[in-house]
Every structure is written in structure tokens, then in C-alpha cells.
Amino acid sequence: MIPQHDSFYDVFSRAAKLDIRWPGGARIAVALAGNLEAWTETPDPKLRRSRHVGGSNPLTEDVRCPYDFRTASENDYGGRTGVWRILRILEKYGVKASFNTNALCAVRYPEAVKKVHEDGHEVVAHSYAEDVQLVLLTRDEEREEIRACVKTFEDLVGVRPSGWLSSGMRHTENTLELLAEEGFTWHGDAVNDDVPYLAEAGGKTMVIIPYKNAISGLNDTGMYRRGKSASDLLQAFRDEFDILYEESATHPKMLTLAMHCQMAFPATGKLYDEAIRYAKSFPDVWFARRGEIARWILENHAG
């Protein structure tokens, strides 16, 4: 049966491409995306991507594990260690990032979330927890999920997020309209373009800022899952930057580097460092938080 709600193609694919012009005549916008994530410990399968409490990497479907300590420990690396490494690298180069942050991180790692905000980085609402799936929630439950995220960050750092990235980048037919109703200006789940574009939802204009999915060369978790190394990811960054920079001579582009805190091991930190240094070696590069990009688009390309 054909769904009665608007499809992806109705909302996203048919949106007109913009003739982007970045501030100061920049050729390419480099959007650094930190991912500060936390998983729940609820036994409710509705709220988890696996049956393994504490993590999202089940061994097999036949194994019943009441608590996956190893995966929980791996995930804890992000808020305990990895985020601080990423923050040091960003400070070294004087660049700002947008941190896709689960609201649960404000409970488990409040000092890290505060530091992200104090250093001038953007806090992006990233669902309450990484294993909460919007596609399993009713419209009212999804609205409460969004509101819970907003309130959590307002209470901790006094800032209302302007952007949203769904956990797993999987939203519903309700998400965009709910975000518009709750005062968000941009949405980041789409992966169908190299530059932002506009979409209408709830009578408002929303900026769609494409991200990178697990298949992309510029998502660290996707690369590692395919057995690639940090060196492979660095080369992928250079290759994609080179092509986009060449194309941007006539049509300005945007490049995203995803930096998952739980993957920010020393070797991964080195690749983040070298990737940023590589991009900074080129002229006319705008390092921008995604909220800045959304504001620019709304002020200069929203008609």
C-alpha cells in the first residue's frame, strides 16, 4: 500500500538546488561534526537498536546478553576520553565544530557538554540517546523526544539547539514538521547533496544540511566497520576535498568530516589533526558550524 504521508521524494529530492555563494567569496565550506553519543540501559527493545543493554553491537541474534559490558565500555570512551582529544585538536587549529550530542550525554558527561559549549562549538540535538529510534515512536512520542532534548540542553548550558540530527540519521514523516514547530531552523539527516538546500515544513522554511552516511569515506565509524584504517580515512578526506575544491571554482561546495568521540583513539585523532591541517593549507576555505551555514543560507538564499 502506498503511504498516505509525503515521501522522501516529495519533501527532499524535489527541493530546488541553490546557487550557493559563501561569505567572503569562499569556495568551500568545511563543516566539522563531532559526535558525542550515549546509549541507554533500558531493557525495552523499543528504545534500543539491539537486545544488548549498554551497546549497539550484538554478537549474534541467538546470544542473549543481559548486559554487554564490552560495548558499553567502548561507547564510554567517547565522553570519558575521545571528546577531550577532539576538543584539543580543534583548539590547536582555532576552528569550531558542531557536536551532534545525545541529551543523555548531559547526564553522563556534563563537563564535556559544558566544555563543548564554552569553547564556542555548536551543540546539535541528536535524539535523547543514540539507541532511541524515532521510527518506532508515535508522533506524540517523537515530539516529546525532541522537547526532552531541547530542555536538557537549555537546563545545562542555557542554549536552545537550532539544529537536529536523528540517531542513526533515520527520521520519520513527522520529524521535519515537528522540528519546525519546535523552533529548529535546520535538519541534518539527508545525504543526497553536496550543498545545503531548502525544504518547507509546518509553514516554515527549513535548511537541509546534508551529512555523511556510513558508506561515505568521511564517516569514521563507517570506515572502521569496513576494515579501513585511519590512514585510509585521511586519504579519503584528501580525495574528496580535492574534487570538491576543484568543482567549487564555479559552484561552491560543502564538505563534512564526521568525528565520533567514541572512535577518537590516538591514531584517529592524528587523522583529524592532519585532515584539518590539509584543508587549512588551501585559500578560500570557510570552516563553519552547521548553525552558521543555516543562518547564511536563510539570510542569503531563502528568497
VENWO-V191191 format. One record per residue. N is the residue number from 1. SS is DSSP state (alpha for helix, beta for strand, coil for the rest). PHI is phi in radians with two decimals (none if undefined). BURIAL is + if it has 16 or more other ideal C-beta (glycine too) atoms within 10 Angstrom, else -. Layout:
<<N/SS/PHI/BURIAL> <N/SS/PHI/BURIAL>>
This chain:
<<1/coil/none/-> <2/coil/-1.26/-> <3/coil/-1.10/-> <4/coil/-1.45/-> <5/coil/-1.47/-> <6/coil/-1.13/-> <7/coil/-1.47/-> <8/alpha/-0.97/-> <9/alpha/-1.18/-> <10/alpha/-1.16/-> <11/alpha/-1.62/+> <12/alpha/-1.80/+> <13/alpha/-1.15/-> <14/coil/-1.52/-> <15/coil/-1.14/+> <16/coil/-1.16/-> <17/coil/-1.30/-> <18/coil/-1.68/+> <19/coil/-1.53/-> <20/coil/-1.15/+> <21/coil/-2.36/-> <22/coil/-1.46/+> <23/alpha/-1.09/-> <24/alpha/1.17/-> <25/alpha/1.30/-> <26/coil/-1.06/+> <27/coil/-1.48/+> <28/beta/-2.49/+> <29/beta/-1.74/+> <30/beta/-1.82/+> <31/beta/-1.85/+> <32/beta/-1.50/+> <33/beta/-2.09/+> <34/beta/-1.42/+> <35/beta/-2.20/+> <36/beta/-1.82/+> <37/coil/-2.22/+> <38/coil/-2.51/+> <39/coil/-1.95/+> <40/coil/-1.33/+> <41/coil/-2.17/-> <42/coil/-1.53/-> <43/coil/-1.41/-> <44/coil/-1.29/-> <45/alpha/-1.10/-> <46/alpha/-1.11/-> <47/alpha/-1.83/+> <48/coil/-2.36/+> <49/coil/-1.47/+> <50/coil/-2.54/+> <51/coil/-1.41/-> <52/coil/-1.58/+> <53/coil/-1.10/+> <54/coil/1.75/+> <55/coil/-2.84/+> <56/coil/-2.12/+> <57/coil/-2.13/-> <58/coil/-1.14/+> <59/coil/-1.24/-> <60/coil/-2.58/-> <61/coil/-1.18/-> <62/coil/-1.55/-> <63/coil/-1.63/-> <64/coil/-1.79/-> <65/coil/-2.16/+> <66/coil/-1.12/-> <67/coil/-2.72/-> <68/coil/-1.61/+> <69/alpha/-1.11/-> <70/alpha/-1.10/-> <71/alpha/-1.13/+> <72/alpha/-1.05/-> <73/alpha/-1.16/-> <74/alpha/-1.06/+> <75/alpha/-1.16/+> <76/alpha/-1.17/+> <77/alpha/-1.02/+> <78/alpha/-1.08/+> <79/alpha/-1.37/+> <80/alpha/-1.49/-> <81/alpha/-2.29/-> <82/alpha/-1.05/+> <83/alpha/-1.07/+> <84/alpha/-1.22/-> <85/alpha/-1.14/+> <86/alpha/-1.10/+> <87/alpha/-1.09/+> <88/alpha/-1.12/-> <89/alpha/-1.17/+> <90/alpha/-1.08/+> <91/alpha/-1.13/-> <92/alpha/-0.98/-> <93/alpha/-1.74/-> <94/coil/1.12/-> <95/coil/-2.06/+> <96/coil/-1.96/+> <97/coil/-2.27/+> <98/beta/-1.88/+> <99/beta/-1.74/+> <100/beta/-1.25/+> <101/beta/-2.15/+> <102/coil/-1.17/+> <103/coil/-1.05/+> <104/alpha/-1.06/+> <105/alpha/-1.15/+> <106/alpha/-1.17/+> <107/alpha/-1.49/-> <108/alpha/-1.49/+> <109/coil/-2.28/+> <110/alpha/-1.05/-> <111/alpha/-1.16/-> <112/alpha/-1.17/+> <113/alpha/-1.12/+> <114/alpha/-1.08/-> <115/alpha/-1.15/-> <116/alpha/-0.97/+> <117/alpha/-1.18/+> <118/alpha/-1.10/-> <119/coil/-1.41/-> <120/coil/1.56/-> <121/coil/-1.48/+> <122/beta/-1.56/+> <123/beta/-1.64/+> <124/beta/-1.81/+> <125/beta/-1.19/+> <126/coil/-2.28/+> <127/coil/1.12/+> <128/coil/-1.20/+> <129/coil/-2.46/+> <130/coil/-1.17/+> <131/coil/-1.73/+> <132/coil/-1.48/+> <133/coil/-1.80/+> <134/alpha/-1.05/+> <135/alpha/-1.16/-> <136/alpha/-1.78/-> <137/coil/-1.81/+> <138/coil/-1.29/-> <139/alpha/-1.02/-> <140/alpha/-1.14/-> <141/alpha/-1.16/-> <142/alpha/-1.15/+> <143/alpha/-1.06/+> <144/alpha/-1.16/-> <145/alpha/-1.05/+> <146/alpha/-1.11/+> <147/alpha/-1.15/-> <148/alpha/-1.12/-> <149/alpha/-1.09/+> <150/alpha/-1.03/+> <151/alpha/-1.10/-> <152/alpha/-1.06/+> <153/alpha/-1.31/+> <154/alpha/-1.08/-> <155/alpha/-1.17/-> <156/alpha/-1.47/+> <157/alpha/-2.08/+> <158/coil/1.28/-> <159/coil/-2.21/-> <160/coil/-1.66/-> <161/coil/-1.05/+> <162/coil/-1.78/+> <163/beta/-2.22/+> <164/beta/-2.39/+> <165/coil/-2.26/+> <166/coil/-1.23/+> <167/alpha/-1.07/+> <168/alpha/1.23/+> <169/alpha/1.02/+> <170/coil/-2.07/-> <171/coil/-1.83/+> <172/coil/-2.01/+> <173/coil/-1.19/+> <174/coil/-1.68/+> <175/alpha/-1.01/+> <176/alpha/-1.07/+> <177/alpha/-1.16/+> <178/alpha/-1.11/+> <179/alpha/-1.10/+> <180/alpha/-1.08/+> <181/alpha/-1.12/-> <182/coil/-1.59/+> <183/coil/1.57/-> <184/coil/-1.31/+> <185/coil/-1.94/+> <186/beta/-2.50/+> <187/beta/-2.30/+> <188/coil/-2.12/+> <189/coil/-1.41/+> <190/coil/-1.23/+> <191/coil/-2.34/+> <192/coil/-1.78/-> <193/coil/-2.77/+> <194/coil/-1.76/+> <195/coil/-2.44/+> <196/coil/-1.17/+> <197/beta/-2.62/+> <198/beta/-1.94/+> <199/beta/-2.45/+> <200/beta/-1.70/-> <201/beta/-2.70/+> <202/coil/1.02/-> <203/coil/1.34/-> <204/beta/-2.18/-> <205/beta/-1.66/-> <206/beta/-1.91/+> <207/beta/-1.58/+> <208/beta/-1.73/+> <209/coil/-1.92/+> <210/coil/-1.00/+> <211/coil/-1.98/+> <212/coil/-2.15/+> <213/coil/-1.61/-> <214/coil/-1.16/-> <215/coil/-1.49/-> <216/coil/-1.18/-> <217/coil/-1.24/+> <218/coil/-1.92/+> <219/beta/-2.11/+> <220/alpha/-1.05/+> <221/alpha/-1.15/-> <222/alpha/-1.11/+> <223/alpha/-1.14/+> <224/alpha/-1.14/+> <225/alpha/-1.13/-> <226/coil/-1.69/-> <227/coil/1.36/-> <228/coil/-1.51/-> <229/coil/-1.84/-> <230/alpha/-1.07/+> <231/alpha/-1.12/-> <232/alpha/-1.08/-> <233/alpha/-1.15/+> <234/alpha/-1.10/+> <235/alpha/-1.14/-> <236/alpha/-1.09/+> <237/alpha/-1.07/+> <238/alpha/-1.07/-> <239/alpha/-1.08/-> <240/alpha/-1.21/+> <241/alpha/-1.08/+> <242/alpha/-1.05/-> <243/alpha/-1.15/-> <244/alpha/-1.14/+> <245/alpha/-1.16/+> <246/alpha/-1.11/-> <247/alpha/-1.14/-> <248/coil/-1.25/+> <249/coil/-1.07/-> <250/coil/-2.05/-> <251/coil/-2.37/-> <252/coil/-0.87/+> <253/beta/-2.19/+> <254/beta/-2.37/+> <255/beta/-2.24/+> <256/beta/-1.97/+> <257/beta/-2.03/+> <258/beta/-1.51/+> <259/beta/-2.19/+> <260/beta/-1.41/+> <261/alpha/-1.06/+> <262/alpha/-1.25/+> <263/alpha/-1.84/+> <264/coil/-1.44/+> <265/coil/-1.23/+> <266/alpha/-0.94/-> <267/alpha/-1.14/-> <268/alpha/-1.19/+> <269/alpha/-1.02/+> <270/alpha/-1.11/-> <271/alpha/-1.20/+> <272/alpha/-1.03/+> <273/alpha/-1.01/+> <274/alpha/-1.25/+> <275/alpha/-1.14/+> <276/alpha/-1.11/+> <277/alpha/-1.07/-> <278/alpha/-1.09/-> <279/alpha/-1.11/+> <280/alpha/-1.26/-> <281/coil/-1.37/-> <282/coil/-1.78/-> <283/coil/-1.37/-> <284/coil/1.07/-> <285/beta/-1.99/+> <286/beta/-1.84/+> <287/beta/-1.44/+> <288/coil/-2.41/+> <289/coil/-1.25/+> <290/alpha/-1.15/+> <291/alpha/-1.09/+> <292/alpha/-1.11/+> <293/alpha/-1.09/+> <294/alpha/-1.08/+> <295/alpha/-1.09/+> <296/alpha/-1.07/+> <297/alpha/-1.11/+> <298/alpha/-1.13/+> <299/alpha/-1.41/-> <300/alpha/-2.15/-> <301/coil/-2.37/-> <302/coil/-1.75/-> <303/coil/1.38/->>
